[in-house]
Amino acid sequence: MPRFDNIPEITPSLAGEDLSVGVVMSRFNQPVCEGLLSACVTELRERGVAADRIQIATVPGALEIPLALQAFATSGRFDALVALGAVIRGETYHFELVSNEMGAGITRVGLDHDIPIANGVLTTENDDQAIARMTVKGKEAAQAALEMANLQKAVQP
């Protein structure tokens, strides 16, 4: 039911049928990243994305994620992308540098290539926080990718 009379509204959709999704995962903090990946792929499959329409690439760390996303985006083979990783605060300024540059790079790739990218990279204070959030964040990243891919399809002529 529409919220307002005579104003169309696009209904959010998490349907994954007929969508192709590329997933880029950092290998740094690998146990957490594998947890993110497992939750993400499980959610994509449960939402109807066929196994042969999911492609996974791994990269050394979070700073390499945007370049891999760019390669996926320029291929034209995907409706949405997902970035997965874990940046955990250490004792130096490196945490802020990695977090900020990685996040900006992910956003830039999505906007430059007109493709939805769900940012499922955790930025936490410690390992316990990352472990506590990995399953939920992986699932939410899959859902965000699907919803935004469906939104784009709904507004394109």
Backbone as ProteinMPNN parsed JSONL, in Angstrom:
{"seq_chain_A": "MPRFDNIPEITPSLAGEDLSVGVVMSRFNQPVCEGLLSACVTELRERGVAADRIQIATVPGALEIPLALQAFATSGRFDALVALGAVIRGETYHFELVSNEMGAGITRVGLDHDIPIANGVLTTENDDQAIARMTVKGKEAAQAALEMANLQKAVQP", "coords_chain_A": {"N_chain_A": [[0.844, -1.185, 0.0], [0.635, 2.147, -0.928], [2.345, 4.968, 0.546], [1.576, 7.579, 0.075], [-1.068, 9.103, -1.705], [-1.237, 8.84, -5.204], [1.532, 9.02, -5.565], [4.122, 7.302, -6.682], [6.046, 4.644, -5.244], [9.045, 2.934, -4.854], [9.285, -0.357, -3.955], [11.343, -1.884, -1.575], [13.463, -4.63, -2.415], [14.773, -7.811, -1.79], [15.273, -9.848, -3.458], [17.157, -12.28, -5.128], [17.215, -13.682, -7.476], [18.286, -14.019, -10.807], [20.32, -12.155, -10.492], [23.742, -11.148, -10.492], [26.574, -11.333, -8.469], [29.546, -9.961, -7.289], [32.121, -10.647, -5.006], [34.52, -9.298, -2.908], [37.087, -10.108, -0.779], [39.178, -9.336, 1.908], [42.213, -10.834, 3.023], [43.566, -10.287, 5.335], [43.398, -10.47, 8.82], [42.108, -12.944, 8.726], [40.427, -15.078, 9.962], [38.149, -13.633, 10.862], [37.343, -12.442, 8.469], [36.701, -14.678, 6.929], [34.463, -15.521, 8.34], [32.731, -13.372, 7.809], [32.503, -13.725, 5.026], [31.316, -16.273, 4.831], [28.785, -15.823, 6.026], [27.799, -13.876, 4.268], [27.738, -15.163, 1.702], [26.021, -17.287, 2.293], [23.644, -15.874, 2.813], [23.231, -14.625, 0.304], [22.752, -16.895, -1.294], [20.467, -17.939, 0.012], [18.687, -15.951, -0.642], [18.268, -16.378, -3.286], [20.29, -16.058, -5.21], [22.066, -17.607, -7.693], [24.598, -20.118, -7.415], [26.485, -20.139, -9.467], [26.456, -17.545, -10.213], [27.782, -16.023, -8.484], [30.83, -14.621, -7.703], [33.962, -14.85, -6.162], [36.721, -13.053, -4.969], [39.89, -12.815, -3.451], [41.995, -10.586, -1.616], [45.132, -9.165, -0.453], [44.881, -7.23, 1.729], [42.824, -4.653, 3.325], [43.273, -2.227, 1.957], [43.644, -3.014, -0.642], [41.194, -3.758, -1.556], [39.482, -1.811, -2.99], [40.691, -1.683, -5.601], [40.367, -4.292, -6.603], [37.57, -4.385, -6.598], [37.104, -2.452, -8.532], [38.094, -3.755, -10.814], [36.218, -5.824, -11.002], [33.922, -4.231, -11.37], [34.416, -2.946, -13.843], [34.266, -5.064, -15.535], [31.656, -5.512, -16.258], [30.047, -7.634, -15.644], [28.535, -7.909, -13.35], [25.762, -7.269, -11.155], [25.841, -6.189, -8.677], [28.217, -5.502, -6.062], [30.212, -6.72, -3.316], [32.102, -5.745, -0.559], [34.339, -7.13, 1.696], [35.949, -7.325, 4.823], [38.242, -6.802, 7.584], [39.27, -4.326, 9.647], [41.153, -3.776, 12.29], [41.713, -1.935, 15.187], [44.965, -0.933, 16.057], [47.999, -0.068, 17.689], [48.857, 2.18, 16.417], [48.57, 4.999, 14.132], [47.855, 3.861, 11.781], [45.427, 2.418, 11.566], [43.387, 4.383, 11.218], [44.194, 5.507, 8.783], [44.045, 3.295, 6.987], [41.314, 2.561, 7.269], [39.93, 4.931, 6.469], [40.921, 5.47, 3.821], [40.338, 3.069, 2.481], [37.528, 2.983, 2.717], [36.802, 5.34, 1.316], [37.781, 4.668, -1.199], [36.182, 2.474, -1.919], [33.64, 3.688, -2.07], [34.135, 5.507, -4.151], [34.635, 3.807, -6.369], [32.123, 2.591, -6.695], [30.476, 4.821, -7.323], [31.82, 5.892, -9.569], [31.548, 3.835, -11.414], [28.901, 3.273, -11.495], [27.66, 1.189, -9.975], [26.171, -0.761, -7.472], [27.76, -1.106, -4.339], [28.173, -2.936, -1.534], [29.41, -2.143, 1.538], [30.986, -4.155, 3.543], [33.052, -4.108, 5.344], [34.445, -4.453, 8.386], [35.255, -2.167, 10.957], [36.823, -2.093, 13.794], [37.461, -1.843, 17.35], [38.747, -3.968, 18.563], [39.605, -7.532, 18.469], [37.531, -9.076, 19.603], [35.207, -7.515, 19.252], [35.065, -7.558, 16.467], [34.672, -10.292, 15.919], [32.226, -10.657, 17.177], [30.557, -9.203, 15.507], [30.795, -10.205, 12.915], [29.093, -12.169, 11.626], [26.522, -10.992, 11.458], [27.16, -8.639, 10.045], [28.162, -9.658, 7.61], [25.86, -10.867, 6.554], [24.152, -8.617, 6.411], [25.546, -7.092, 4.529], [25.246, -8.614, 2.194], [22.463, -8.386, 1.883], [22.188, -5.595, 1.514], [23.542, -5.257, -0.915], [21.89, -6.711, -2.681], [19.426, -5.344, -2.402], [20.091, -2.772, -3.362], [20.899, -3.372, -5.986], [18.482, -4.264, -7.046], [16.985, -1.912, -6.752], [18.326, -0.219, -8.541], [17.714, -1.567, -10.945], [14.971, -1.177, -10.966], [14.668, 1.564, -11.435], [15.861, 2.085, -13.84], [15.35, 2.682, -17.329]], "CA_chain_A": [[0.0, 0.0, 0.0], [1.459, 3.353, -1.01], [2.296, 5.921, 1.664], [0.898, 8.797, -0.351], [-1.894, 8.947, -2.9], [-0.723, 9.306, -6.492], [2.995, 9.132, -5.584], [4.666, 5.941, -6.719], [7.181, 4.367, -4.37], [9.703, 1.661, -5.162], [9.318, -1.253, -2.805], [12.63, -2.571, -1.452], [13.435, -6.05, -2.738], [15.992, -8.572, -1.521], [15.262, -11.004, -4.357], [18.445, -12.456, -5.78], [17.099, -14.393, -8.743], [18.754, -13.307, -11.997], [21.367, -11.181, -10.181], [25.122, -11.618, -10.375], [27.22, -10.579, -7.398], [30.975, -10.163, -7.066], [32.506, -10.443, -3.605], [35.954, -9.134, -2.692], [37.39, -10.308, 0.634], [40.549, -9.186, 2.383], [42.704, -11.984, 3.789], [44.132, -9.833, 6.602], [42.42, -10.847, 9.862], [41.39, -13.957, 7.96], [39.297, -15.769, 10.606], [36.981, -12.744, 10.852], [36.923, -12.272, 7.076], [36.033, -15.916, 6.513], [33.131, -15.473, 8.947], [31.956, -12.428, 6.994], [32.236, -14.346, 3.722], [30.353, -17.368, 5.005], [27.456, -15.239, 6.255], [27.399, -13.175, 3.044], [27.386, -16.123, 0.647], [24.82, -17.993, 2.747], [22.494, -14.982, 2.6], [23.005, -14.496, -1.135], [22.144, -18.142, -1.772], [19.106, -18.021, 0.551], [17.866, -14.947, -1.341], [18.031, -16.811, -4.659], [21.398, -15.873, -6.148], [22.614, -18.908, -8.09], [26.016, -20.279, -7.089], [27.316, -19.793, -10.617], [26.358, -16.095, -10.439], [28.562, -15.4, -7.416], [32.27, -14.796, -7.884], [34.714, -14.388, -5.004], [38.151, -12.793, -5.125], [40.515, -12.38, -2.21], [43.122, -9.662, -1.752], [45.934, -9.217, 0.762], [44.385, -6.416, 2.834], [41.708, -3.749, 3.052], [43.618, -1.203, 0.979], [43.585, -3.588, -1.983], [39.802, -4.041, -1.905], [38.925, -0.978, -4.067], [41.205, -2.03, -6.926], [39.682, -5.52, -7.042], [36.194, -3.995, -6.907], [37.144, -1.745, -9.812], [38.227, -4.774, -11.863], [34.903, -6.451, -11.122], [32.971, -3.254, -11.909], [34.666, -2.676, -15.256], [33.975, -6.263, -16.326], [30.272, -5.462, -16.698], [29.41, -8.935, -15.401], [27.875, -7.975, -12.046], [24.707, -6.311, -10.812], [26.233, -5.58, -7.401], [29.464, -5.991, -5.487], [30.302, -6.698, -1.856], [33.451, -5.643, -0.005], [34.409, -7.745, 3.022], [37.257, -7.257, 5.457], [38.255, -6.407, 8.992], [40.348, -3.434, 10.052], [41.068, -3.771, 13.754], [42.61, -0.895, 15.717], [46.217, -1.315, 16.707], [48.586, 0.982, 18.529], [49.359, 3.27, 15.592], [47.622, 5.747, 13.301], [47.586, 3.06, 10.584], [44.01, 2.054, 11.568], [42.615, 5.465, 10.605], [44.586, 5.611, 7.385], [43.474, 2.171, 6.233], [39.85, 2.665, 7.295], [39.462, 6.067, 5.664], [41.262, 5.313, 2.408], [39.575, 1.933, 1.957], [36.127, 3.395, 2.596], [36.689, 6.312, 0.226], [38.007, 3.949, -2.452], [34.987, 1.674, -2.205], [32.597, 4.619, -2.498], [34.497, 6.056, -5.461], [34.43, 2.787, -7.406], [30.683, 2.451, -6.915], [29.947, 5.993, -8.014], [32.45, 6.028, -10.887], [31.127, 2.765, -12.321], [27.447, 3.138, -11.402], [27.333, -0.16, -9.516], [26.036, -0.814, -6.015], [28.772, -1.84, -3.584], [27.884, -3.013, -0.099], [30.646, -2.097, 2.315], [30.932, -5.052, 4.682], [34.35, -4.113, 6.01], [34.349, -4.072, 9.789], [36.306, -1.343, 11.555], [36.533, -2.306, 15.212], [38.504, -1.549, 18.328], [39.477, -5.171, 18.98], [39.187, -8.792, 17.844], [36.243, -9.526, 20.14], [34.144, -6.776, 18.56], [34.983, -8.044, 15.086], [34.071, -11.63, 15.947], [30.821, -10.507, 17.566], [29.799, -8.552, 14.438], [31.069, -10.716, 11.571], [27.974, -12.871, 10.997], [25.472, -10.019, 11.142], [27.648, -7.722, 9.012], [28.207, -10.385, 6.344], [24.476, -11.011, 6.089], [23.649, -7.298, 6.043], [26.198, -6.662, 3.289], [24.559, -9.314, 1.101], [21.139, -7.785, 1.726], [22.343, -4.254, 0.95], [23.9, -5.406, -2.329], [20.7, -7.13, -3.424], [18.428, -4.266, -2.408], [20.515, -1.688, -4.234], [20.841, -3.863, -7.375], [17.065, -4.243, -7.445], [16.591, -0.511, -6.875], [18.839, 0.273, -9.826], [16.93, -2.168, -12.022], [13.621, -0.585, -10.944], [14.63, 2.944, -11.925], [16.4, 2.181, -15.192], [14.283, 2.523, -18.332]], "C_chain_A": [[0.886, 1.245, 0.0], [1.29, 4.257, 0.211], [1.474, 7.148, 1.329], [0.103, 8.514, -1.616], [-1.186, 9.555, -4.111], [0.78, 9.564, -6.525], [3.56, 7.719, -5.562], [5.882, 5.812, -5.807], [7.746, 2.994, -4.731], [9.791, 0.845, -3.884], [10.677, -1.934, -2.734], [12.478, -4.068, -1.722], [14.799, -6.676, -2.46], [16.067, -9.822, -2.4], [16.59, -11.09, -5.103], [18.395, -13.192, -7.1], [17.54, -13.481, -9.878], [19.777, -12.209, -11.702], [22.717, -11.884, -10.122], [25.843, -10.714, -9.386], [28.694, -10.964, -7.307], [31.313, -9.821, -5.635], [34.024, -10.359, -3.522], [36.203, -9.197, -1.189], [38.876, -10.118, 0.9], [40.95, -10.437, 3.161], [43.338, -11.568, 5.119], [43.055, -9.968, 7.679], [41.5, -11.944, 9.316], [40.271, -14.677, 8.706], [38.018, -14.925, 10.617], [36.452, -12.606, 9.428], [36.219, -13.516, 6.545], [34.627, -16.0, 7.112], [32.204, -14.532, 8.201], [31.543, -13.068, 5.674], [31.191, -15.448, 3.824], [28.938, -16.826, 5.177], [26.929, -14.558, 4.995], [26.923, -14.155, 1.974], [26.139, -16.915, 1.034], [23.579, -17.152, 2.496], [22.199, -14.8, 1.114], [22.291, -15.725, -1.683], [20.703, -18.267, -1.272], [18.155, -17.041, -0.119], [17.722, -15.245, -2.827], [19.15, -16.569, -5.643], [22.0, -17.253, -6.434], [24.111, -18.951, -7.801], [26.909, -19.859, -8.25], [27.224, -18.314, -10.996], [26.992, -15.314, -9.292], [30.029, -15.66, -7.739], [32.978, -14.142, -6.714], [36.161, -14.174, -5.401], [38.687, -12.381, -3.76], [41.716, -11.503, -2.533], [43.882, -9.635, -0.43], [45.344, -8.453, 1.951], [43.301, -5.461, 2.388], [42.033, -2.688, 2.0], [43.579, -1.717, -0.462], [42.155, -3.856, -2.449], [39.289, -3.141, -3.041], [39.429, -1.332, -5.463], [40.549, -3.296, -7.462], [38.223, -5.225, -7.385], [36.126, -3.29, -8.257], [37.268, -2.73, -10.97], [36.894, -5.482, -12.084], [33.921, -5.503, -11.798], [33.172, -3.037, -13.406], [34.387, -3.89, -16.136], [32.562, -6.246, -16.894], [29.486, -6.733, -16.423], [28.547, -8.978, -14.146], [26.813, -6.906, -11.889], [25.037, -5.569, -9.529], [27.532, -6.224, -6.942], [29.392, -5.9, -3.97], [31.772, -6.64, -1.474], [33.428, -6.211, 1.41], [35.834, -7.658, 3.562], [37.115, -6.863, 6.908], [39.499, -5.574, 9.263], [40.192, -3.254, 11.556], [42.136, -2.827, 14.294], [43.841, -1.524, 16.368], [46.722, -0.143, 17.529], [49.088, 2.174, 17.728], [48.221, 3.92, 14.814], [47.199, 4.954, 12.061], [46.107, 2.682, 10.455], [43.176, 3.116, 10.845], [42.923, 5.593, 9.126], [43.931, 4.518, 6.546], [41.955, 2.292, 6.152], [39.346, 3.76, 6.359], [39.724, 5.876, 4.179], [40.482, 4.172, 1.759], [38.119, 2.327, 1.74], [35.909, 4.37, 1.451], [36.862, 5.624, -1.127], [36.801, 3.134, -2.87], [33.87, 2.57, -2.74], [32.885, 5.142, -3.901], [34.265, 5.052, -6.58], [32.945, 2.647, -7.719], [30.1, 3.606, -7.701], [30.531, 6.135, -9.42], [31.919, 5.012, -11.894], [29.634, 2.466, -12.255], [27.043, 1.71, -11.043], [27.208, -0.135, -8.0], [27.159, -1.642, -5.396], [28.393, -1.774, -2.115], [29.206, -3.079, 0.644], [30.465, -2.931, 3.576], [32.283, -5.177, 5.365], [34.156, -3.601, 7.428], [35.521, -3.172, 10.167], [36.027, -1.346, 13.049], [37.736, -1.974, 16.082], [39.346, -2.771, 18.676], [38.897, -6.406, 18.284], [37.815, -9.246, 18.32], [35.074, -8.816, 19.473], [33.962, -7.289, 17.141], [34.297, -9.403, 15.028], [32.579, -11.539, 16.265], [29.967, -9.967, 16.418], [29.876, -9.256, 13.081], [29.867, -11.382, 10.909], [26.876, -11.901, 10.574], [25.913, -9.113, 9.994], [27.726, -8.405, 7.646], [26.829, -10.535, 5.73], [23.921, -9.665, 5.614], [24.281, -6.782, 4.746], [25.547, -7.33, 2.085], [23.201, -8.68, 0.833], [21.225, -6.404, 1.09], [22.671, -4.324, -0.543], [22.678, -5.769, -3.165], [19.672, -6.016, -3.512], [18.827, -3.157, -3.371], [20.554, -2.113, -5.706], [19.408, -3.842, -7.882], [16.538, -2.824, -7.585], [17.08, 0.052, -8.214], [18.047, -0.274, -10.997], [15.542, -1.521, -12.107], [13.578, 0.819, -11.536], [15.203, 3.107, -13.327], [15.292, 1.934, -16.208], [14.289, 1.173, -19.0]], "O_chain_A": [[1.782, 1.375, 0.834], [0.224, 4.299, 0.826], [0.768, 7.692, 2.178], [0.552, 7.773, -2.491], [-0.614, 10.643, -4.037], [1.262, 10.257, -7.421], [3.486, 7.027, -4.547], [6.646, 6.761, -5.63], [7.004, 2.024, -4.891], [10.308, 1.306, -2.867], [11.128, -2.508, -3.726], [11.497, -4.691, -1.313], [15.837, -6.138, -2.845], [16.834, -10.741, -2.116], [17.081, -10.096, -5.64], [19.414, -13.318, -7.779], [17.199, -12.298, -9.897], [20.074, -11.404, -12.585], [22.815, -13.055, -9.752], [25.738, -9.49, -9.453], [29.039, -12.145, -7.256], [30.842, -8.814, -5.105], [34.729, -11.243, -4.009], [35.61, -8.441, -0.419], [39.721, -10.674, 0.199], [40.134, -11.028, 3.868], [43.62, -12.43, 5.952], [41.904, -9.602, 7.442], [40.278, -11.868, 9.435], [39.213, -14.879, 8.109], [36.926, -15.453, 10.404], [35.241, -12.65, 9.209], [35.249, -13.412, 5.795], [33.705, -16.495, 6.464], [31.033, -14.845, 7.983], [30.39, -12.969, 5.255], [30.288, -15.537, 2.992], [28.001, -17.314, 4.545], [25.741, -14.654, 4.69], [25.84, -13.995, 1.411], [25.291, -17.184, 0.184], [22.569, -17.665, 2.014], [21.037, -14.82, 0.709], [21.335, -15.604, -2.449], [19.815, -18.654, -2.032], [16.948, -17.276, -0.158], [17.122, -14.458, -3.558], [18.978, -16.853, -6.828], [22.393, -17.97, -5.514], [24.805, -17.942, -7.927], [27.977, -19.285, -8.034], [27.833, -17.878, -11.972], [26.775, -14.111, -9.143], [30.418, -16.794, -8.015], [32.646, -13.025, -6.316], [36.758, -15.006, -6.084], [38.012, -11.681, -3.006], [42.362, -11.653, -3.57], [43.344, -10.036, 0.602], [45.312, -8.978, 3.064], [42.904, -5.452, 1.223], [41.155, -2.293, 1.233], [43.491, -0.923, -1.399], [41.936, -4.152, -3.624], [38.702, -3.664, -3.989], [38.656, -1.283, -6.42], [40.21, -3.368, -8.644], [37.698, -5.761, -8.361], [35.195, -3.508, -9.032], [36.616, -2.557, -11.999], [36.491, -5.712, -13.224], [33.175, -5.907, -12.689], [32.199, -2.954, -14.155], [34.282, -3.757, -17.355], [32.296, -6.895, -17.905], [28.371, -6.89, -16.921], [27.886, -9.986, -13.896], [26.935, -5.797, -12.408], [24.569, -4.45, -9.314], [27.896, -7.321, -7.365], [28.623, -5.118, -3.411], [32.59, -7.394, -2.0], [32.595, -5.819, 2.227], [36.8, -7.892, 2.836], [36.012, -6.62, 7.399], [40.627, -6.048, 9.129], [39.225, -2.657, 12.029], [43.304, -2.905, 13.913], [43.757, -2.5, 17.114], [45.936, 0.677, 18.006], [49.685, 3.089, 18.297], [47.08, 3.461, 14.835], [46.266, 5.356, 11.366], [45.586, 2.629, 9.342], [42.365, 2.797, 9.976], [42.019, 5.768, 8.309], [43.331, 4.801, 5.509], [41.377, 2.14, 5.076], [38.441, 3.534, 5.556], [38.831, 6.101, 3.362], [40.02, 4.294, 0.624], [37.544, 2.035, 0.691], [34.943, 4.243, 0.699], [36.17, 5.957, -2.089], [36.439, 3.109, -4.046], [33.234, 2.247, -3.743], [31.987, 5.211, -4.74], [33.749, 5.416, -7.636], [32.558, 2.592, -8.886], [29.324, 3.403, -8.635], [29.807, 6.464, -10.36], [31.849, 5.297, -13.089], [29.156, 1.52, -12.882], [26.204, 1.099, -11.706], [28.05, 0.448, -7.317], [27.469, -2.737, -5.865], [28.304, -0.695, -1.529], [30.022, -3.969, 0.403], [29.868, -2.479, 4.553], [32.618, -6.232, 5.903], [33.754, -2.457, 7.64], [36.651, -3.402, 9.736], [35.103, -0.679, 13.516], [38.864, -1.846, 15.606], [40.515, -2.641, 19.039], [37.865, -6.346, 17.616], [37.019, -9.748, 17.527], [34.061, -9.443, 19.162], [32.835, -7.437, 16.668], [33.437, -9.632, 14.178], [31.77, -12.263, 15.685], [28.769, -10.246, 16.362], [29.097, -8.936, 12.184], [29.644, -11.169, 9.717], [26.363, -11.985, 9.458], [25.136, -8.846, 9.077], [27.39, -7.794, 6.632], [26.653, -10.351, 4.526], [23.301, -9.579, 4.554], [23.617, -6.11, 3.957], [25.32, -6.681, 1.064], [22.833, -8.462, -0.322], [20.42, -6.074, 0.219], [22.142, -3.547, -1.338], [22.459, -5.198, -4.234], [19.108, -5.772, -4.579], [17.988, -2.655, -4.118], [20.272, -1.3, -6.586], [19.152, -3.446, -9.019], [15.715, -2.563, -8.462], [16.329, 0.718, -8.927], [17.738, 0.457, -11.938], [15.004, -1.341, -13.2], [12.554, 1.222, -12.086], [15.045, 4.164, -13.939], [14.411, 1.1, -15.996], [13.45, 0.906, -19.86]]}, "name": "protein", "num_of_chains": 1, "seq": "MPRFDNIPEITPSLAGEDLSVGVVMSRFNQPVCEGLLSACVTELRERGVAADRIQIATVPGALEIPLALQAFATSGRFDALVALGAVIRGETYHFELVSNEMGAGITRVGLDHDIPIANGVLTTENDDQAIARMTVKGKEAAQAALEMANLQKAVQP"}
